[in-house]
Each structure stands twice: as structure tokens, then as C-alpha cells.
């Protein structure tokens, strides 16, 4: 499903494989956690989360890396259920902040998040990858 999200957003990164998922989600040095939504024993959506720190609040937070629901299952409450589950996990951990990114041109997602009570600021996510990352690191 992460590959489907990447295609949906127009990304072409290294493709997720079962080996990568086993290593990074279930391995001894877990990189992130995944919550899945199932309908009739089929995975129809997921949320990926990671612990972080919010320097604006001077407090730990939970960061939602991805939220994805297969197109056929959108508008069936699955996205809401996933975000609700992530919010519950945030509170269970005693954290006061849950954050995630949303593409500026994704008006449907922004409308959905606002209906959940989220605020959406003007912050954009910057990234260094590939050659740009290694070139800067060599300086």
C-alpha cells in the first residue's frame, strides 16, 4: 500500500518490498509502526507513525508519516477510524501533539482533516534526498 500511496502522490522512490517491511516495521530496530484497516480480511488502508519531538511545544509527539485508504474504500469511514486510532495511541502514550504533513494541493485531504478538528498551517515540508543530500554532506 505504501507503493500505491507513492504512485498516487507521483513519487518514484525505492519500492517497498516484504523484506523492507519486515526489517523496518517488525525488526529489532523498528523504524516506524504501522496500523492497518481491514475489510473481510483484506488490507484496505494504513497509517504509519513514528515518535518525534515538537520543538514548538517543547514536548514529545507522534508523527503520522502516511495515511492511505485504497480508492474503493474512501468515504467509508476508514480514514477517520485510522486517524482516531492514531489519536488514541497519542493520548495513551501521554503525548499532547499529533502532527502530519498534507500536500498543499490536496484539498480533499485538507477538508477531511479539518472535519476531524485539525488545524492546517502554511508550513511546507522540505527534504534533501539523493544527490542533493550527499553533495551537502560532503561539504
MARBA-3410 file (N, C-alpha, C, O; in Angstrom, 1 decimal):
139
0.8,-1.2,0.0,0.0,0.0,0.0,0.9,1.3,0.0,0.5,2.3,-0.6 ~ 2.0,1.2,0.6,2.9,2.4,0.6,3.3,2.7,-0.8,3.5,3.9,-1.2 ~ 3.5,1.7,-1.6,3.9,1.9,-3.0,2.7,2.5,-3.8,2.9,3.4,-4.6 ~ 1.5,2.1,-3.4,0.3,2.8,-4.0,0.2,4.2,-3.6,-0.1,5.1,-4.5 ~ 0.5,4.5,-2.4,0.5,5.9,-2.0,1.5,6.7,-2.7,1.3,7.8,-3.2
2.7,6.2,-2.8,3.8,6.9,-3.6,3.4,7.1,-5.0,3.7,8.2,-5.5 ~ 2.8,6.1,-5.7,2.3,6.3,-7.0,1.3,7.4,-7.1,1.3,8.3,-8.0 ~ 0.3,7.4,-6.1,-0.8,8.4,-6.1,-0.2,9.8,-6.0,-0.7,10.7,-6.5 ~ 0.9,9.9,-5.2,1.5,11.3,-5.0,2.5,11.6,-6.0,3.2,12.7,-5.9 ~ 2.8,10.7,-7.0,3.7,11.0,-8.0,5.2,10.8,-7.7,6.1,11.3,-8.3
5.4,10.0,-6.6,6.8,9.7,-6.2,7.3,8.4,-6.8,6.5,7.5,-7.2 ~ 8.5,8.3,-7.0,9.1,7.1,-7.5,10.3,6.7,-6.7,11.4,6.5,-7.2 ~ 10.2,6.5,-5.4,11.3,6.2,-4.5,11.6,4.7,-4.6,10.9,3.9,-5.3 ~ 12.6,4.2,-3.9,12.8,2.8,-3.8,11.5,2.1,-3.4,10.9,2.6,-2.4 ~ 11.2,1.1,-4.0,9.9,0.4,-3.7,10.0,-0.4,-2.5,11.0,-1.0,-2.2
8.9,-0.4,-1.7,8.8,-1.2,-0.5,8.7,-2.7,-1.0,8.0,-3.0,-2.0 ~ 9.3,-3.5,-0.3,9.2,-5.0,-0.5,8.9,-5.6,0.8,9.0,-5.0,1.9 ~ 8.4,-6.9,0.8,8.2,-7.6,2.1,9.4,-7.6,3.0,9.3,-7.4,4.2 ~ 10.6,-7.7,2.4,11.8,-7.7,3.2,12.0,-6.4,3.9,12.4,-6.3,5.1 ~ 11.8,-5.3,3.2,11.9,-4.0,3.8,10.9,-3.8,4.9,11.3,-3.3,6.0
9.7,-4.2,4.7,8.7,-4.1,5.8,9.0,-4.9,7.0,8.9,-4.4,8.1 ~ 9.5,-6.1,6.7,9.9,-7.0,7.9,11.0,-6.3,8.7,11.0,-6.3,9.9 ~ 12.0,-5.8,8.0,13.1,-5.2,8.7,12.7,-3.9,9.4,13.0,-3.7,10.6 ~ 12.0,-3.0,8.7,11.8,-1.7,9.3,10.5,-1.5,10.2,10.4,-0.6,10.9 ~ 9.6,-2.5,10.1,8.4,-2.4,10.9,8.5,-3.5,12.0,8.0,-3.2,13.1
9.0,-4.6,11.7,9.0,-5.7,12.7,10.4,-6.1,13.2,10.5,-7.0,14.1 ~ 11.4,-5.6,12.6,12.8,-6.0,13.0,13.2,-5.5,14.4,12.4,-4.8,15.1 ~ 14.4,-5.8,14.8,14.9,-5.4,16.1,15.1,-3.9,16.3,15.1,-3.4,17.4 ~ 15.3,-3.2,15.2,15.5,-1.7,15.2,14.3,-1.1,14.4,14.6,-0.5,13.3 ~ 13.1,-1.2,14.9,12.0,-0.7,14.2,12.1,0.8,13.9,12.4,1.6,14.7
11.9,1.1,12.6,11.9,2.5,12.1,10.6,3.2,12.3,10.6,4.4,12.6 ~ 9.5,2.5,12.2,8.2,3.1,12.4,7.2,2.0,12.7,7.5,0.8,12.6 ~ 6.0,2.4,13.0,4.9,1.4,13.3,3.8,1.6,12.3,3.6,2.7,11.9 ~ 3.1,0.6,12.0,2.0,0.6,11.0,0.7,0.1,11.7,0.7,-0.9,12.3 ~ -0.3,0.8,11.5,-1.7,0.4,11.9,-2.4,0.1,10.6,-2.4,1.0,9.7
-3.1,-1.0,10.5,-3.8,-1.3,9.3,-5.3,-1.4,9.5,-5.8,-1.6,10.6 ~ -6.0,-1.1,8.4,-7.5,-1.3,8.4,-7.8,-2.4,7.4,-7.3,-2.5,6.3 ~ -8.7,-3.3,7.9,-9.1,-4.5,7.1,-10.6,-4.5,6.9,-11.3,-4.1,7.8 ~ -11.0,-5.0,5.8,-12.4,-5.3,5.5,-12.4,-6.7,4.9,-11.7,-7.0,3.9 ~ -13.1,-7.6,5.5,-13.2,-9.0,5.0,-11.8,-9.6,4.8,-11.5,-10.2,3.8
-10.9,-9.4,5.8,-9.5,-10.0,5.8,-8.6,-9.4,4.7,-7.6,-10.0,4.4 ~ -9.0,-8.3,4.1,-8.2,-7.6,3.1,-7.8,-6.3,3.7,-8.6,-5.5,4.2 ~ -6.5,-5.9,3.5,-6.0,-4.6,4.0,-6.5,-3.6,3.0,-6.2,-3.7,1.8 ~ -7.2,-2.6,3.5,-7.8,-1.5,2.7,-7.2,-0.1,3.0,-7.5,0.8,2.3 ~ -6.4,-0.1,4.1,-5.8,1.2,4.4,-4.8,1.0,5.5,-4.7,0.0,6.1
-4.0,2.1,5.7,-3.0,2.0,6.8,-2.6,3.4,7.2,-2.8,4.4,6.5 ~ -2.0,3.5,8.4,-1.4,4.7,8.9,0.0,4.3,9.4,0.1,3.3,10.2 ~ 1.0,5.0,9.1,2.3,4.8,9.6,2.7,5.9,10.5,2.5,7.1,10.2 ~ 3.2,5.6,11.7,3.5,6.6,12.7,5.0,6.4,13.2,5.6,5.3,13.1 ~ 5.5,7.5,13.8,6.8,7.5,14.4,6.8,8.5,15.6,6.1,9.5,15.5
7.5,8.1,16.6,7.7,9.1,17.7,8.6,10.2,17.3,9.6,10.0,16.5 ~ 8.3,11.4,17.7,9.1,12.6,17.4,9.1,13.5,18.5,8.7,13.2,19.7 ~ 9.6,14.7,18.2,9.6,15.8,19.2,9.2,17.1,18.6,9.7,17.4,17.5 ~ 8.3,17.8,19.2,7.9,19.1,18.7,8.6,20.2,19.5,8.3,20.5,20.7 ~ 9.5,20.9,18.8,10.2,22.0,19.5,9.4,23.2,19.7,9.7,24.0,20.6
8.3,23.4,19.0,7.4,24.5,19.2,6.7,24.3,20.6,6.5,25.3,21.3 ~ 6.4,23.1,21.0,5.8,22.8,22.2,6.7,22.3,23.3,6.3,22.2,24.5 ~ 8.0,22.1,23.0,8.9,21.5,23.9,8.4,20.2,24.5,8.4,20.1,25.7 ~ 7.9,19.3,23.6,7.3,18.1,24.1,7.4,17.0,23.1,7.4,17.3,21.9 ~ 7.4,15.8,23.5,7.4,14.7,22.5,6.0,14.6,21.8,5.0,15.1,22.4
6.0,14.1,20.7,4.8,14.0,19.9,4.8,12.7,19.1,5.8,12.0,19.1 ~ 3.6,12.4,18.5,3.5,11.3,17.5,3.4,12.0,16.1,2.7,13.0,16.0 ~ 4.1,11.5,15.2,4.1,12.0,13.8,3.5,10.9,12.9,4.0,9.8,12.9 ~ 2.5,11.3,12.2,1.8,10.3,11.2,2.5,10.5,9.9,2.4,11.5,9.2 ~ 3.3,9.5,9.5,4.1,9.6,8.3,3.2,9.5,7.1,3.3,10.2,6.1
2.3,8.5,7.1,1.4,8.2,6.0,0.0,7.9,6.5,-0.2,7.4,7.6 ~ -1.0,8.3,5.7,-2.4,7.8,5.9,-2.9,7.5,4.5,-2.8,8.4,3.6 ~ -3.3,6.3,4.3,-3.7,5.9,2.9,-4.9,4.9,3.0,-4.8,4.0,3.8 ~ -5.9,5.2,2.2,-7.0,4.3,2.1,-7.2,4.0,0.6,-7.2,4.9,-0.2 ~ -7.3,2.7,0.2,-7.5,2.3,-1.2,-8.7,3.1,-1.7,-9.7,3.2,-1.0
-8.6,3.5,-3.0,-9.6,4.3,-3.6,-11.0,3.8,-3.4,-12.0,4.5,-3.1 ~ -11.2,2.5,-3.6,-12.5,1.9,-3.5,-13.1,2.0,-2.1,-14.4,2.0,-2.0 ~ -12.3,2.2,-1.1,-12.8,2.2,0.3,-12.8,3.6,0.9,-13.1,3.8,2.1 ~ -12.5,4.7,0.1,-12.6,6.0,0.6,-14.0,6.4,0.8,-14.9,5.9,0.1 ~ -14.2,7.3,1.8,-15.6,7.8,2.1,-16.4,6.7,2.8,-17.7,6.7,2.7
-15.8,5.7,3.4,-16.5,4.7,4.2,-16.1,4.7,5.6,-16.4,3.8,6.4 ~ -15.4,5.8,6.1,-15.1,6.0,7.5,-13.7,5.3,7.9,-13.4,5.3,9.0 ~ -13.1,4.7,6.9,-11.8,4.0,7.2,-10.7,5.0,7.6,-10.0,4.8,8.5 ~ -10.6,6.1,6.8,-9.6,7.1,7.2,-9.8,7.7,8.5,-8.9,7.9,9.3 ~ -11.1,8.0,8.8,-11.4,8.5,10.1,-11.1,7.5,11.2,-10.5,7.9,12.3
-11.4,6.3,11.0,-11.1,5.3,12.0,-9.5,5.1,12.2,-9.1,5.0,13.4 ~ -8.8,5.2,11.2,-7.3,5.2,11.3,-6.8,6.4,12.1,-6.0,6.2,13.0 ~ -7.2,7.6,11.7,-6.7,8.8,12.4,-7.2,8.7,13.9,-6.4,9.1,14.8 ~ -8.4,8.3,14.1,-8.9,8.1,15.5,-8.0,7.2,16.3,-7.7,7.4,17.5 ~ -7.6,6.1,15.7,-6.8,5.1,16.4,-5.4,5.7,16.7,-4.8,5.5,17.7
-4.9,6.5,15.7,-3.6,7.1,16.0,-3.7,8.2,17.1,-2.8,8.3,17.9 ~ -4.8,8.9,17.1,-5.1,9.9,18.2,-5.1,9.2,19.5,-4.6,9.7,20.5 ~ -5.8,8.1,19.6,-5.9,7.3,20.8,-4.5,6.9,21.3,-4.2,6.9,22.5 ~ -3.7,6.4,20.3,-2.3,6.0,20.7,-1.5,7.2,21.2,-0.7,7.0,22.1 ~ -1.7,8.3,20.6,-1.0,9.5,21.1,-1.4,9.8,22.5,-0.5,10.1,23.3
-2.7,9.8,22.8,-3.1,10.1,24.2,-2.7,9.0,25.1,-2.3,9.2,26.3 ~ -2.7,7.7,24.7,-2.3,6.6,25.5,-0.9,6.7,25.9,-0.5,6.4,27.1 ~ 0.0,7.3,25.0,1.4,7.5,25.4,1.6,8.7,26.2,2.8,9.0,26.6 ~ 0.6,9.4,26.5,0.7,10.6,27.3,1.2,11.8,26.6,1.8,12.8,27.2 ~ 1.1,11.8,25.3,1.6,12.9,24.4,0.5,13.9,24.2,-0.7,13.6,24.2
0.9,15.1,23.9,-0.1,16.2,23.7,-0.2,16.7,22.3,-1.0,17.6,22.0 ~ 0.5,16.0,21.4,0.5,16.5,20.0,0.6,15.4,19.0,1.5,14.5,19.2 ~ -0.2,15.4,18.0,-0.2,14.5,16.8,0.0,15.4,15.6,-0.9,16.3,15.4 ~ 1.0,15.2,14.8,1.2,16.0,13.6,1.4,15.1,12.4,1.7,13.9,12.5 ~ 1.1,15.7,11.2,1.4,15.0,9.9,1.5,16.1,8.9,1.0,17.2,9.1
2.0,15.7,7.7,2.0,16.6,6.6,0.8,16.4,5.7,0.2,15.3,5.6 ~ 0.5,17.4,4.9,-0.5,17.3,3.9,-0.1,18.1,2.7,0.3,19.3,2.9 ~ -0.2,17.6,1.5,0.2,18.3,0.3,-0.7,19.5,0.1,-1.9,19.5,0.4 ~ -0.1,20.6,-0.3,-0.8,21.9,-0.4,-2.0,21.8,-1.4,-3.0,22.5,-1.2 ~ -1.8,21.0,-2.4,-2.9,20.9,-3.5,-3.9,19.8,-3.2,-4.8,19.6,-4.0
-3.8,19.1,-2.1,-4.7,18.0,-1.7,-5.9,18.6,-0.9,-6.0,18.4,0.3 ~ -6.8,19.2,-1.7,-7.9,19.9,-1.0,-8.9,18.9,-0.3,-9.4,19.2,0.7 ~ -9.0,17.7,-0.9,-9.9,16.7,-0.3,-9.3,16.3,1.1,-10.1,16.2,2.1 ~ -8.0,16.1,1.2,-7.4,15.7,2.4,-7.5,16.8,3.4,-7.8,16.6,4.6 ~ -7.3,18.0,3.0,-7.4,19.2,3.9,-8.8,19.3,4.5,-9.0,19.6,5.7
-9.8,19.1,3.7,-11.2,19.2,4.1,-11.4,18.1,5.1,-12.1,18.3,6.2 ~ -11.0,16.9,4.8,-11.1,15.8,5.7,-10.5,16.0,7.1,-11.1,15.8,8.1 ~ -9.2,16.5,7.1,-8.5,16.8,8.3,-9.2,17.9,9.1,-9.3,17.8,10.4 ~ -9.7,18.9,8.5,-10.3,20.0,9.2,-11.6,19.5,9.8,-12.0,19.9,11.0 ~ -12.3,18.6,9.2,-13.6,18.0,9.8,-13.2,17.2,11.0,-14.1,17.1,11.9
-12.0,16.7,11.1,-11.6,15.9,12.3,-11.2,16.9,13.4,-11.0,16.5,14.6 ~ -11.1,18.2,13.1,-10.7,19.2,14.1,-9.2,19.6,14.0,-8.8,20.4,14.8 ~ -8.5,19.2,13.0,-7.1,19.6,12.8,-7.0,21.0,12.2,-7.9,21.5,11.5 ~ -5.9,21.6,12.6,-5.6,22.9,12.0,-4.5,22.7,11.0,-3.6,21.8,11.2 ~ -4.5,23.4,9.9,-3.6,23.2,8.8,-2.9,24.6,8.6,-3.6,25.5,8.1
-1.6,24.6,8.9,-0.9,25.9,8.7,-0.3,26.0,7.3,-0.6,25.2,6.4 ~ 0.6,26.9,7.1,1.2,27.1,5.9,2.6,26.4,5.7,3.3,26.6,4.7 ~ 2.9,25.7,6.7,4.2,25.0,6.7,4.3,24.0,5.6,3.4,23.2,5.4 ~ 5.5,24.0,4.9,5.8,23.0,3.9,6.9,22.1,4.4,7.7,22.6,5.2 ~ 6.9,20.9,4.0,8.0,20.0,4.4,9.1,20.1,3.4,8.9,20.0,2.2
10.3,20.3,3.8,11.5,20.4,2.9,12.2,19.1,3.1,12.2,18.4,4.1 ~ 12.9,18.6,2.0,13.6,17.3,2.1,14.9,17.4,1.3,14.9,18.1,0.2 ~ 15.9,16.7,1.7,17.1,16.5,1.0,17.2,15.0,0.8,17.1,14.2,1.7 ~ 17.3,14.6,-0.5,17.5,13.2,-0.8,18.5,13.0,-2.0,18.9,14.0,-2.6 ~ 18.9,11.8,-2.2,19.8,11.5,-3.3,21.0,12.4,-3.4,21.7,12.6,-2.4
21.3,12.8,-4.6,22.5,13.6,-4.9,22.6,14.9,-4.0,23.6,15.3,-3.6 ~ 21.4,15.6,-3.9,21.5,16.8,-3.1,21.9,16.5,-1.6,22.7,17.3,-1.1 ~ 21.4,15.5,-1.1,21.8,15.1,0.3,23.3,14.8,0.4,24.0,15.3,1.2 ~ 23.7,13.9,-0.5,25.1,13.5,-0.4,26.1,14.7,-0.8,27.2,14.8,-0.2 ~ 25.7,15.6,-1.7,26.5,16.7,-2.0,26.6,17.6,-0.8,27.7,18.1,-0.5
25.6,17.9,-0.1,25.6,18.8,1.0,26.4,18.1,2.1,27.2,18.8,2.8 ~ 26.3,16.8,2.3,27.0,16.1,3.4,28.5,16.1,3.1,29.3,16.1,4.1 ~ 28.9,16.2,1.9,30.4,16.2,1.6,31.0,17.6,1.8,32.2,17.7,1.8 ~ 30.2,18.6,1.9,30.8,20.0,2.0,31.5,20.2,3.4,32.1,21.2,3.6
END
